[in-house]
Amino acid sequence: MTDPLDVEIFDPPLCCPTGLCGPVLDATLVDLADAVATLTAEGRSVVRHMMTSDPQAFMRNRTVYDLIKARQLEALPITVVRGQVVKTSAYPTIDELHAALAAGA
């Protein structure tokens, strides 16, 4: 069995892989892109799963699947740190991600 990724983000349906493709940028998605870049530069493994292009990832993670089954799209985005859900219904900040990683989530 392999170690879980440091961070997995299960995105709601977006217009493109980053969500930064529309005429008006969503500051939350810009901050998330910066957080992913920061964590990657720190050597962390980070994967964003898109519902439209990787639906199997949502079904493979039983906790994510159960959250979506119970709360539907309201549960998204879902952030998983080292196999544990740390945030639902909103994207985490870099500080929240660092705290979850430091706590060994």
Secondary structure, 3 states (H helix, E strand, C coil): CCCCCCEEEEECCCCCCCCCCCCCCCHHHHHHHHHHHHHHHCCCCEEEEECCCCHHHHHHCHHHHHHHHHHHHHHCCEEEECCEEEEECCCCCHHHHHHHHHCCC
